[in-house]
Protein backbone atom coordinates (compact mmCIF):
# COMPACT_ATOMS: atom_id res chain seq x y z
CA UNK A 1 0.00 0.00 0.00
CA UNK A 2 2.78 2.45 0.96
CA UNK A 3 4.66 1.56 -2.22
CA UNK A 4 1.57 2.28 -4.33
CA UNK A 5 1.07 5.67 -2.66
CA UNK A 6 4.77 6.54 -3.15
CA UNK A 7 4.71 5.72 -6.86
CA UNK A 8 1.41 7.57 -7.29
CA UNK A 9 2.88 10.71 -5.69
CA UNK A 10 6.06 10.41 -7.77
CA UNK A 11 3.98 10.07 -10.95
CA UNK A 12 1.89 13.14 -10.06
CA UNK A 13 5.04 15.19 -9.35
CA UNK A 14 6.54 14.15 -12.70
CA UNK A 15 3.39 15.21 -14.54
CA UNK A 16 3.32 18.52 -12.66
CA UNK A 17 6.95 19.23 -13.48
CA UNK A 18 6.48 18.30 -17.14
CA UNK A 19 3.48 20.61 -17.43
CA UNK A 20 4.95 23.53 -15.49
CA UNK A 21 5.95 26.55 -17.54
CA UNK A 22 9.62 27.49 -17.94
CA UNK A 23 10.95 30.29 -15.75
CA UNK A 24 10.27 33.84 -16.95
CA UNK A 25 12.99 36.01 -18.48
CA UNK A 26 13.78 38.82 -16.02
CA UNK A 27 14.79 42.44 -16.54
CA UNK A 28 17.51 44.19 -14.52
CA UNK A 29 15.01 44.89 -11.72
CA UNK A 30 14.09 41.21 -11.43
CA UNK A 31 10.66 41.63 -13.04
CA UNK A 32 9.39 39.22 -15.74
CA UNK A 33 9.58 40.45 -19.33
CA UNK A 34 6.13 41.02 -20.83
CA UNK A 35 4.83 40.98 -24.37
CA UNK A 36 4.55 44.42 -25.98
CA UNK A 37 6.73 46.24 -23.42
CA UNK A 38 9.77 48.17 -24.69
CA UNK A 39 13.13 46.73 -23.65
CA UNK A 40 16.79 47.45 -24.25
CA UNK A 41 19.82 45.17 -24.04
CA UNK A 42 23.34 45.96 -22.87
CA UNK A 43 25.99 43.34 -23.57
CA UNK A 44 27.66 41.96 -20.45
CA UNK A 45 30.71 40.21 -21.90
CA UNK A 46 32.18 43.20 -23.77
CA UNK A 47 34.93 44.82 -21.71
CA UNK A 48 35.96 48.49 -21.57
CA UNK A 49 32.90 49.95 -23.31
CA UNK A 50 29.13 49.78 -23.40
CA UNK A 51 27.73 47.82 -26.31
CA UNK A 52 24.20 47.05 -27.49
CA UNK A 53 22.46 45.76 -30.61
CA UNK A 54 20.39 47.62 -33.17
CA UNK A 55 19.31 47.59 -36.83
CA UNK A 56 21.62 48.91 -39.54
CA UNK A 57 22.00 48.74 -43.30
CA UNK A 58 24.46 45.92 -43.96
CA UNK A 59 24.60 45.53 -47.74
CA UNK A 60 27.59 46.43 -49.90
CA UNK A 61 28.91 49.84 -48.84
CA UNK A 62 26.47 49.73 -45.88
CA UNK A 63 23.34 50.01 -47.99
CA UNK A 64 20.12 47.95 -47.80
CA UNK A 65 19.09 45.33 -46.75
CA UNK A 66 19.01 45.86 -42.97
CA UNK A 67 20.46 43.50 -40.40
CA UNK A 68 21.16 43.40 -36.67
CA UNK A 69 24.58 44.63 -35.54
CA UNK A 70 26.54 45.05 -32.34
CA UNK A 71 27.03 48.73 -31.66
CA UNK A 72 29.21 50.63 -29.22
CA UNK A 73 27.01 53.21 -27.55
CA UNK A 74 27.39 56.32 -25.43
CA UNK A 75 23.94 56.28 -23.94
CA UNK A 76 21.42 55.89 -26.78
CA UNK A 77 20.02 52.39 -27.18
CA UNK A 78 17.41 51.09 -29.63
CA UNK A 79 14.26 49.66 -28.02
CA UNK A 80 12.48 46.50 -29.11
CA UNK A 81 9.53 44.35 -28.13
CA UNK A 82 9.26 40.59 -27.73
CA UNK A 83 6.16 38.61 -28.66
CA UNK A 84 5.61 35.00 -27.50
CA UNK A 85 4.44 32.28 -29.86
CA UNK A 86 1.12 32.21 -28.01
CA UNK A 87 -0.25 35.79 -28.15
CA UNK A 88 -2.49 35.05 -25.14
CA UNK A 89 0.59 34.63 -22.94
CA UNK A 90 1.80 37.93 -21.51
CA UNK A 91 5.02 36.75 -19.88
CA UNK A 92 8.16 35.98 -21.91
CA UNK A 93 9.65 32.66 -20.78
CA UNK A 94 12.98 30.94 -21.23
CA UNK A 95 13.41 28.36 -24.02
CA UNK A 96 10.17 29.35 -25.78
CA UNK A 97 9.72 30.70 -29.31
CA UNK A 98 9.49 34.49 -29.58
CA UNK A 99 9.48 37.18 -32.25
CA UNK A 100 11.80 40.13 -31.70
CA UNK A 101 10.94 43.49 -33.22
CA UNK A 102 12.85 46.78 -33.14
CA UNK A 103 10.82 49.92 -32.58
CA UNK A 104 11.03 53.12 -34.59
CA UNK A 105 10.99 53.74 -38.31
CA UNK A 106 11.74 50.79 -40.57
CA UNK A 107 14.92 50.57 -42.60
CA UNK A 108 15.03 49.62 -46.26
CA UNK A 109 11.22 49.42 -46.60
CA UNK A 110 10.92 46.16 -44.66
CA UNK A 111 9.56 45.15 -41.28
CA UNK A 112 11.59 45.51 -38.08
CA UNK A 113 10.97 41.86 -37.12
CA UNK A 114 14.09 39.69 -36.83
CA UNK A 115 14.62 36.72 -39.12
CA UNK A 116 17.54 34.41 -39.89
CA UNK A 117 18.69 34.56 -43.50
CA UNK A 118 21.67 33.20 -45.40
CA UNK A 119 24.13 35.96 -46.37
CA UNK A 120 25.93 34.98 -49.58
CA UNK A 121 28.80 37.43 -49.03
CA UNK A 122 29.46 36.22 -45.49
CA UNK A 123 28.66 32.60 -46.34
CA UNK A 124 26.72 32.15 -43.12
CA UNK A 125 23.30 32.77 -41.61
CA UNK A 126 22.80 36.29 -40.26
CA UNK A 127 20.06 38.01 -38.28
CA UNK A 128 18.24 40.36 -40.66
CA UNK A 129 15.17 42.58 -40.71
CA UNK A 130 12.05 41.78 -42.73
CA UNK A 131 10.56 38.95 -40.69
CA UNK A 132 6.88 38.20 -40.09
CA UNK A 133 5.36 38.62 -36.64
CA UNK A 134 3.16 35.76 -35.41
CA UNK A 135 1.65 33.04 -37.61
CA UNK A 136 3.84 30.19 -36.25
CA UNK A 137 4.51 27.37 -38.70
CA UNK A 138 6.84 26.21 -41.46
CA UNK A 139 6.36 29.43 -43.50
CA UNK A 140 7.67 31.59 -40.64
CA UNK A 141 10.34 29.25 -39.31
CA UNK A 142 13.12 31.81 -39.80
CA UNK A 143 11.37 34.40 -37.61
CA UNK A 144 11.45 32.59 -34.24
CA UNK A 145 14.19 32.90 -31.64
CA UNK A 146 14.60 31.82 -28.01
CA UNK A 147 16.13 33.38 -24.92
CA UNK A 148 18.29 31.29 -22.61
CA UNK A 149 19.88 32.06 -19.24
CA UNK A 150 23.67 32.03 -18.85
CA UNK A 151 26.08 32.82 -16.03
CA UNK A 152 26.67 36.20 -17.74
CA UNK A 153 23.02 37.15 -18.24
CA UNK A 154 21.03 35.95 -21.25
CA UNK A 155 21.69 34.90 -24.83
CA UNK A 156 19.61 34.63 -28.00
CA UNK A 157 19.32 31.19 -29.58
CA UNK A 158 17.94 30.09 -32.93
CA UNK A 159 16.22 26.70 -32.61
CA UNK A 160 12.56 27.14 -33.55
CA UNK A 161 10.01 24.58 -32.43
CA UNK A 162 6.96 26.08 -34.19
CA UNK A 163 7.00 23.22 -36.72
CA UNK A 164 7.10 19.69 -35.28
CA UNK A 165 8.10 18.00 -38.55
CA UNK A 166 10.57 20.59 -39.89
CA UNK A 167 14.32 19.99 -39.82
CA UNK A 168 15.92 23.04 -38.23
CA UNK A 169 19.42 24.28 -37.47
CA UNK A 170 20.11 25.16 -33.86
CA UNK A 171 22.75 27.42 -32.40
CA UNK A 172 23.56 30.46 -30.34
CA UNK A 173 23.37 33.92 -31.85
CA UNK A 174 26.81 35.54 -31.74
CA UNK A 175 28.78 38.11 -33.71
CA UNK A 176 31.26 38.15 -36.55
CA UNK A 177 32.86 40.92 -38.60
CA UNK A 178 31.52 41.18 -42.16
CA UNK A 179 33.31 42.42 -45.30
CA UNK A 180 32.45 46.04 -44.41
CA UNK A 181 33.99 45.78 -40.95
CA UNK A 182 30.59 45.66 -39.19
CA UNK A 183 30.01 43.40 -36.19
CA UNK A 184 26.97 41.39 -37.33
CA UNK A 185 24.69 39.07 -35.36
CA UNK A 186 24.94 35.61 -36.90
CA UNK A 187 24.20 31.98 -36.15
CA UNK A 188 27.34 30.93 -34.29
CA UNK A 189 30.15 33.47 -34.13
CA UNK A 190 31.58 34.94 -30.95
CA UNK A 191 29.03 34.56 -28.14
CA UNK A 192 27.19 37.59 -26.84
CA UNK A 193 25.55 37.78 -23.44
CA UNK A 194 23.38 40.60 -22.20
CA UNK A 195 20.83 41.84 -19.71
CA UNK A 196 17.41 43.40 -20.37
CA UNK A 197 16.59 46.94 -19.27
CA UNK A 198 13.29 48.79 -19.29
PASEBA-1860 file (N, C-alpha, C; in nm, 3 decimals):
! residues 198
1> XXXXXXXX> 0.083/-0.121/0.000/0.000/0.000/0.000/0.086/0.126/0.000 ~ 0.190/0.129/0.090/0.278/0.245/0.096/0.353/0.262/-0.035 ~ 0.394/0.151/-0.095/0.466/0.156/-0.222/0.377/0.215/-0.331 ~ 0.252/0.175/-0.334/0.157/0.228/-0.433/0.139/0.377/-0.417 ~ 0.124/0.423/-0.292/0.107/0.567/-0.266/0.232/0.643/-0.309 ~ 0.351/0.588/-0.278/0.477/0.654/-0.315/0.488/0.671/-0.466 ~ 0.462/0.565/-0.541/0.471/0.572/-0.686/0.365/0.665/-0.744 ~ 0.247/0.667/-0.683/0.141/0.757/-0.729/0.183/0.903/-0.711
9> XXXXXXXX> 0.240/0.934/-0.595/0.288/1.071/-0.569/0.402/1.109/-0.664 ~ 0.495/1.015/-0.685/0.606/1.041/-0.777/0.555/1.066/-0.918 ~ 0.456/0.990/-0.962/0.398/1.007/-1.095/0.331/1.144/-1.108 ~ 0.256/1.183/-1.005/0.189/1.314/-1.006/0.291/1.428/-1.012 ~ 0.400/1.415/-0.935/0.504/1.519/-0.935/0.572/1.528/-1.071 ~ 0.593/1.414/-1.135/0.654/1.415/-1.270/0.563/1.485/-1.370 ~ 0.435/1.456/-1.363/0.339/1.521/-1.454/0.336/1.671/-1.428 ~ 0.335/1.710/-1.301/0.332/1.852/-1.266/0.455/1.924/-1.319
17> XXXXXXXX> 0.572/1.861/-1.300/0.695/1.923/-1.348/0.697/1.933/-1.499 ~ 0.649/1.830/-1.568/0.648/1.830/-1.714/0.555/1.937/-1.768 ~ 0.446/1.963/-1.696/0.348/2.061/-1.743/0.373/2.202/-1.692 ~ 0.469/2.219/-1.601/0.495/2.353/-1.549/0.567/2.437/-1.653 ~ 0.538/2.564/-1.655/0.595/2.655/-1.754/0.741/2.684/-1.720 ~ 0.823/2.709/-1.822/0.962/2.749/-1.794/0.966/2.880/-1.716 ~ 1.078/2.905/-1.651/1.095/3.029/-1.575/1.082/3.151/-1.667 ~ 1.035/3.263/-1.613/1.027/3.384/-1.695/1.165/3.445/-1.717
25> XXXXXXXX> 1.180/3.519/-1.825/1.299/3.601/-1.848/1.281/3.727/-1.763 ~ 1.388/3.770/-1.694/1.378/3.882/-1.602/1.456/4.004/-1.652 ~ 1.405/4.123/-1.622/1.479/4.244/-1.654/1.578/4.274/-1.541 ~ 1.648/4.387/-1.551/1.751/4.419/-1.452/1.695/4.444/-1.312 ~ 1.565/4.468/-1.302/1.501/4.489/-1.172/1.442/4.360/-1.115 ~ 1.460/4.250/-1.189/1.409/4.121/-1.143/1.263/4.097/-1.177 ~ 1.206/4.180/-1.265/1.066/4.163/-1.304/1.057/4.085/-1.435 ~ 0.954/4.000/-1.451/0.939/3.922/-1.574/0.918/4.012/-1.696
33> XXXXXXXX> 0.982/3.975/-1.808/0.958/4.045/-1.933/0.815/4.015/-1.979 ~ 0.751/4.117/-2.038/0.613/4.102/-2.083/0.601/4.139/-2.231 ~ 0.509/4.073/-2.296/0.483/4.098/-2.437/0.441/4.243/-2.458 ~ 0.495/4.307/-2.561/0.455/4.442/-2.598/0.524/4.554/-2.523 ~ 0.602/4.522/-2.419/0.673/4.624/-2.342/0.807/4.652/-2.409 ~ 0.849/4.779/-2.408/0.977/4.817/-2.469/1.093/4.776/-2.378 ~ 1.193/4.711/-2.438/1.313/4.673/-2.365/1.437/4.714/-2.443 ~ 1.548/4.717/-2.369/1.679/4.745/-2.425/1.774/4.635/-2.377
41> XXXXXXXX> 1.881/4.611/-2.452/1.982/4.517/-2.404/2.118/4.586/-2.401 ~ 2.194/4.554/-2.297/2.334/4.596/-2.287/2.416/4.468/-2.273 ~ 2.516/4.454/-2.359/2.599/4.334/-2.357/2.682/4.330/-2.229 ~ 2.696/4.211/-2.173/2.766/4.196/-2.045/2.907/4.140/-2.060 ~ 2.939/4.082/-2.175/3.071/4.021/-2.190/3.164/4.103/-2.279 ~ 3.131/4.230/-2.301/3.218/4.320/-2.377/3.287/4.411/-2.276 ~ 3.418/4.407/-2.271/3.493/4.482/-2.171/3.531/4.621/-2.224 ~ 3.542/4.714/-2.134/3.596/4.849/-2.157/3.504/4.944/-2.232
49> XXXXXXXX> 3.386/4.901/-2.273/3.290/4.995/-2.331/3.150/4.935/-2.323 ~ 3.052/5.022/-2.343/2.913/4.978/-2.340/2.870/4.943/-2.482 ~ 2.812/4.827/-2.498/2.773/4.782/-2.631/2.630/4.730/-2.627 ~ 2.558/4.750/-2.737/2.420/4.705/-2.749/2.400/4.649/-2.889 ~ 2.277/4.621/-2.926/2.246/4.576/-3.061/2.136/4.664/-3.119 ~ 2.145/4.686/-3.250/2.039/4.762/-3.317/2.041/4.737/-3.467 ~ 1.937/4.784/-3.539/1.931/4.759/-3.683/2.021/4.855/-3.759 ~ 2.077/4.806/-3.869/2.162/4.891/-3.954/2.164/4.833/-4.094
57> XXXXXXXX> 2.185/4.920/-4.192/2.200/4.874/-4.330/2.332/4.798/-4.341 ~ 2.328/4.678/-4.397/2.446/4.592/-4.396/2.485/4.539/-4.535 ~ 2.424/4.596/-4.639/2.460/4.553/-4.774/2.595/4.608/-4.815 ~ 2.633/4.588/-4.941/2.759/4.643/-4.990/2.762/4.793/-4.969 ~ 2.873/4.842/-4.916/2.891/4.984/-4.884/2.785/5.032/-4.784 ~ 2.743/4.940/-4.694/2.647/4.973/-4.588/2.516/5.029/-4.641 ~ 2.465/4.965/-4.746/2.334/5.001/-4.799/2.236/4.888/-4.764 ~ 2.111/4.898/-4.809/2.012/4.795/-4.780/2.057/4.661/-4.837
65> XXXXXXXX> 2.014/4.549/-4.777/1.909/4.533/-4.675/1.959/4.566/-4.534 ~ 1.868/4.556/-4.436/1.901/4.586/-4.297/1.921/4.459/-4.217 ~ 2.019/4.463/-4.128/2.046/4.350/-4.040/2.059/4.398/-3.897 ~ 2.098/4.307/-3.809/2.116/4.340/-3.667/2.266/4.340/-3.639 ~ 2.315/4.447/-3.577/2.458/4.463/-3.554/2.485/4.493/-3.407 ~ 2.608/4.461/-3.366/2.654/4.505/-3.234/2.703/4.648/-3.250 ~ 2.669/4.731/-3.153/2.703/4.873/-3.166/2.754/4.928/-3.034 ~ 2.869/4.993/-3.039/2.921/5.063/-2.922/2.838/5.188/-2.901
73> XXXXXXXX> 2.793/5.211/-2.780/2.701/5.321/-2.755/2.751/5.412/-2.644 ~ 2.707/5.537/-2.650/2.739/5.632/-2.543/2.609/5.682/-2.481 ~ 2.516/5.591/-2.465/2.394/5.628/-2.394/2.266/5.599/-2.469 ~ 2.265/5.612/-2.603/2.142/5.589/-2.678/2.134/5.443/-2.719 ~ 2.021/5.381/-2.689/2.002/5.239/-2.718/1.868/5.221/-2.789 ~ 1.863/5.131/-2.888/1.741/5.109/-2.963/1.650/5.012/-2.887 ~ 1.523/5.049/-2.874/1.426/4.966/-2.802/1.365/4.861/-2.895 ~ 1.318/4.752/-2.836/1.248/4.650/-2.911/1.142/4.585/-2.823
81> XXXXXXXX> 1.054/4.511/-2.886/0.953/4.435/-2.813/0.972/4.287/-2.844 ~ 0.918/4.204/-2.756/0.926/4.059/-2.773/0.784/4.004/-2.767 ~ 0.750/3.919/-2.862/0.616/3.861/-2.866/0.626/3.709/-2.857 ~ 0.556/3.647/-2.762/0.561/3.500/-2.750/0.482/3.432/-2.861 ~ 0.511/3.304/-2.882/0.444/3.228/-2.986/0.293/3.222/-2.961 ~ 0.253/3.218/-2.836/0.112/3.221/-2.801/0.076/3.364/-2.760 ~ 0.003/3.438/-2.845/-0.025/3.579/-2.815/-0.108/3.600/-2.688 ~ -0.171/3.493/-2.637/-0.249/3.505/-2.514/-0.160/3.508/-2.389
89> XXXXXXXX> -0.034/3.465/-2.406/0.059/3.463/-2.294/0.128/3.599/-2.283 ~ 0.120/3.660/-2.168/0.180/3.793/-2.151/0.324/3.791/-2.107 ~ 0.367/3.682/-2.041/0.502/3.675/-1.988/0.595/3.604/-2.087 ~ 0.716/3.659/-2.105/0.816/3.598/-2.191/0.895/3.497/-2.108 ~ 0.901/3.373/-2.155/0.965/3.266/-2.078/1.087/3.209/-2.150 ~ 1.178/3.157/-2.070/1.298/3.094/-2.123/1.262/2.977/-2.214 ~ 1.347/2.954/-2.314/1.341/2.836/-2.402/1.213/2.827/-2.485 ~ 1.140/2.936/-2.498/1.017/2.935/-2.578/1.034/3.024/-2.700
97> XXXXXXXX> 0.961/2.994/-2.806/0.972/3.070/-2.931/0.916/3.211/-2.914 ~ 0.993/3.309/-2.963/0.949/3.449/-2.958/0.987/3.520/-3.088 ~ 0.909/3.622/-3.122/0.948/3.718/-3.225/1.013/3.837/-3.157 ~ 1.113/3.894/-3.223/1.180/4.013/-3.170/1.164/4.123/-3.274 ~ 1.124/4.241/-3.228/1.094/4.349/-3.322/1.149/4.481/-3.270 ~ 1.237/4.545/-3.349/1.285/4.678/-3.314/1.174/4.780/-3.330 ~ 1.178/4.884/-3.248/1.082/4.992/-3.258/1.141/5.105/-3.342 ~ 1.058/5.200/-3.379/1.103/5.312/-3.459/1.077/5.289/-3.606
105> XXXXXXXX> 1.123/5.383/-3.687/1.099/5.374/-3.831/1.173/5.256/-3.891 ~ 1.113/5.196/-3.993/1.174/5.079/-4.057/1.288/5.123/-4.149 ~ 1.383/5.033/-4.166/1.492/5.057/-4.260/1.465/4.979/-4.388 ~ 1.503/5.035/-4.500/1.503/4.962/-4.626/1.365/4.910/-4.664 ~ 1.259/4.979/-4.623/1.122/4.942/-4.660/1.088/4.797/-4.627 ~ 1.126/4.751/-4.510/1.092/4.616/-4.466/1.058/4.620/-4.317 ~ 0.997/4.515/-4.268/0.956/4.515/-4.128/1.077/4.514/-4.036 ~ 1.054/4.550/-3.910/1.159/4.551/-3.808/1.166/4.420/-3.730
113> XXXXXXXX> 1.097/4.316/-3.779/1.097/4.186/-3.712/1.222/4.108/-3.753 ~ 1.289/4.048/-3.655/1.409/3.969/-3.683/1.375/3.843/-3.761 ~ 1.469/3.803/-3.847/1.462/3.672/-3.912/1.605/3.625/-3.939 ~ 1.623/3.497/-3.956/1.754/3.441/-3.989/1.757/3.416/-4.139 ~ 1.860/3.467/-4.205/1.869/3.456/-4.350/2.014/3.431/-4.391 ~ 2.032/3.349/-4.493/2.167/3.320/-4.540/2.224/3.441/-4.614 ~ 2.344/3.484/-4.573/2.413/3.596/-4.637/2.520/3.539/-4.729 ~ 2.503/3.557/-4.860/2.593/3.498/-4.958/2.735/3.554/-4.946
121> XXXXXXXX> 2.747/3.684/-4.915/2.880/3.743/-4.903/2.955/3.689/-4.782 ~ 2.884/3.672/-4.671/2.946/3.622/-4.549/2.955/3.470/-4.546 ~ 2.873/3.407/-4.630/2.866/3.260/-4.634/2.825/3.202/-4.498 ~ 2.729/3.268/-4.435/2.672/3.215/-4.312/2.537/3.282/-4.287 ~ 2.463/3.225/-4.193/2.330/3.277/-4.161/2.342/3.396/-4.067 ~ 2.274/3.505/-4.103/2.280/3.629/-4.026/2.140/3.670/-3.982 ~ 2.133/3.747/-3.874/2.006/3.801/-3.828/1.977/3.927/-3.910 ~ 1.862/3.927/-3.976/1.824/4.036/-4.066/1.688/4.092/-4.025
129> XXXXXXXX> 1.651/4.203/-4.086/1.517/4.258/-4.071/1.428/4.198/-4.180 ~ 1.297/4.223/-4.170/1.205/4.178/-4.273/1.126/4.054/-4.238 ~ 1.129/4.013/-4.112/1.056/3.895/-4.069/0.906/3.922/-4.056 ~ 0.834/3.815/-4.026/0.688/3.820/-4.009/0.658/3.795/-3.862 ~ 0.573/3.878/-3.804/0.536/3.862/-3.664/0.417/3.767/-3.653 ~ 0.426/3.670/-3.562/0.316/3.576/-3.541/0.309/3.468/-3.647 ~ 0.190/3.407/-3.661/0.165/3.304/-3.761/0.266/3.190/-3.755 ~ 0.283/3.125/-3.637/0.384/3.019/-3.625/0.356/2.901/-3.716
137> XXXXXXXX> 0.462/2.851/-3.780/0.451/2.737/-3.870/0.570/2.731/-3.962 ~ 0.568/2.639/-4.058/0.684/2.621/-4.146/0.715/2.744/-4.232 ~ 0.613/2.825/-4.265/0.636/2.943/-4.350/0.710/3.053/-4.275 ~ 0.703/3.053/-4.143/0.767/3.159/-4.064/0.880/3.106/-3.976 ~ 0.933/2.992/-4.013/1.034/2.925/-3.931/1.153/3.015/-3.900 ~ 1.194/3.097/-3.996/1.312/3.181/-3.980/1.292/3.299/-3.886 ~ 1.169/3.321/-3.840/1.137/3.440/-3.761/1.133/3.416/-3.610 ~ 1.163/3.294/-3.565/1.145/3.259/-3.424/1.279/3.235/-3.356
145> XXXXXXXX> 1.297/3.302/-3.244/1.419/3.290/-3.164/1.381/3.249/-3.021 ~ 1.481/3.215/-2.941/1.460/3.182/-2.801/1.559/3.259/-2.716 ~ 1.526/3.273/-2.589/1.613/3.338/-2.492/1.651/3.235/-2.388 ~ 1.781/3.224/-2.361/1.829/3.129/-2.261/1.913/3.201/-2.156 ~ 1.912/3.148/-2.035/1.988/3.206/-1.924/2.131/3.153/-1.927 ~ 2.227/3.242/-1.896/2.367/3.203/-1.885/2.423/3.259/-1.754 ~ 2.545/3.226/-1.723/2.608/3.282/-1.603/2.639/3.429/-1.620 ~ 2.639/3.479/-1.745/2.667/3.620/-1.774/2.543/3.697/-1.814
153> XXXXXXXX> 2.426/3.647/-1.786/2.302/3.715/-1.824/2.217/3.624/-1.910 ~ 2.185/3.672/-2.031/2.103/3.595/-2.125/2.172/3.588/-2.261 ~ 2.122/3.499/-2.345/2.169/3.490/-2.483/2.050/3.459/-2.572 ~ 2.060/3.500/-2.699/1.961/3.463/-2.800/2.005/3.333/-2.865 ~ 1.907/3.248/-2.895/1.932/3.119/-2.958/1.835/3.104/-3.075 ~ 1.884/3.045/-3.183/1.794/3.009/-3.293/1.776/2.858/-3.290 ~ 1.656/2.813/-3.261/1.622/2.670/-3.261/1.470/2.660/-3.255 ~ 1.402/2.704/-3.361/1.256/2.714/-3.355/1.188/2.580/-3.340
161> XXXXXXXX> 1.080/2.580/-3.262/1.001/2.458/-3.243/0.856/2.479/-3.285 ~ 0.833/2.578/-3.374/0.696/2.608/-3.419/0.648/2.510/-3.526 ~ 0.737/2.423/-3.572/0.700/2.322/-3.672/0.755/2.188/-3.625 ~ 0.667/2.096/-3.587/0.710/1.969/-3.528/0.779/1.876/-3.627 ~ 0.752/1.891/-3.756/0.810/1.800/-3.855/0.922/1.863/-3.937 ~ 0.953/1.990/-3.912/1.057/2.059/-3.989/1.196/2.027/-3.934 ~ 1.293/2.013/-4.024/1.432/1.999/-3.982/1.488/2.139/-3.966 ~ 1.542/2.170/-3.849/1.592/2.304/-3.823/1.738/2.299/-3.777
169> XXXXXXXX> 1.809/2.409/-3.802/1.942/2.428/-3.747/1.924/2.487/-3.608 ~ 2.015/2.458/-3.519/2.011/2.516/-3.386/2.148/2.572/-3.350 ~ 2.149/2.685/-3.284/2.275/2.742/-3.240/2.255/2.875/-3.171 ~ 2.359/2.917/-3.100/2.356/3.046/-3.034/2.371/3.158/-3.137 ~ 2.316/3.273/-3.104/2.337/3.392/-3.185/2.458/3.467/-3.129 ~ 2.559/3.483/-3.212/2.681/3.554/-3.174/2.714/3.662/-3.273 ~ 2.838/3.706/-3.277/2.878/3.811/-3.371/2.998/3.768/-3.454 ~ 3.007/3.829/-3.572/3.126/3.815/-3.655/3.140/3.943/-3.736
177> XXXXXXXX> 3.260/3.971/-3.781/3.286/4.092/-3.860/3.264/4.062/-4.007 ~ 3.179/4.142/-4.074/3.152/4.118/-4.216/3.255/4.190/-4.303 ~ 3.235/4.184/-4.435/3.331/4.242/-4.530/3.341/4.394/-4.521 ~ 3.242/4.458/-4.457/3.245/4.604/-4.441/3.297/4.644/-4.304 ~ 3.346/4.547/-4.226/3.399/4.578/-4.095/3.294/4.598/-3.987 ~ 3.170/4.550/-4.013/3.059/4.566/-3.919/3.043/4.439/-3.837 ~ 3.022/4.455/-3.708/3.001/4.340/-3.619/2.855/4.296/-3.629 ~ 2.832/4.187/-3.701/2.697/4.139/-3.733/2.654/4.027/-3.639
185> XXXXXXXX> 2.524/4.021/-3.609/2.469/3.907/-3.536/2.445/3.793/-3.634 ~ 2.499/3.677/-3.601/2.494/3.561/-3.690/2.466/3.436/-3.608 ~ 2.433/3.329/-3.679/2.420/3.198/-3.615/2.560/3.145/-3.591 ~ 2.597/3.128/-3.465/2.734/3.093/-3.429/2.812/3.221/-3.399 ~ 2.935/3.228/-3.438/3.015/3.347/-3.413/3.057/3.357/-3.268 ~ 3.116/3.471/-3.232/3.158/3.494/-3.095/3.036/3.516/-3.007 ~ 3.024/3.445/-2.896/2.903/3.456/-2.814/2.880/3.597/-2.762 ~ 2.753/3.635/-2.751/2.719/3.759/-2.684/2.621/3.727/-2.572
193> XXXXXX> 2.642/3.792/-2.460/2.555/3.778/-2.344/2.511/3.917/-2.303 ~ 2.393/3.927/-2.246/2.338/4.060/-2.220/2.234/4.053/-2.109 ~ 2.194/4.171/-2.064/2.083/4.184/-1.971/1.978/4.275/-2.032 ~ 1.853/4.259/-1.988/1.741/4.340/-2.037/1.717/4.457/-1.944 ~ 1.691/4.572/-2.003/1.659/4.694/-1.927/1.528/4.752/-1.979 ~ 1.458/4.820/-1.890/1.329/4.879/-1.929/1.340/5.031/-1.927
END
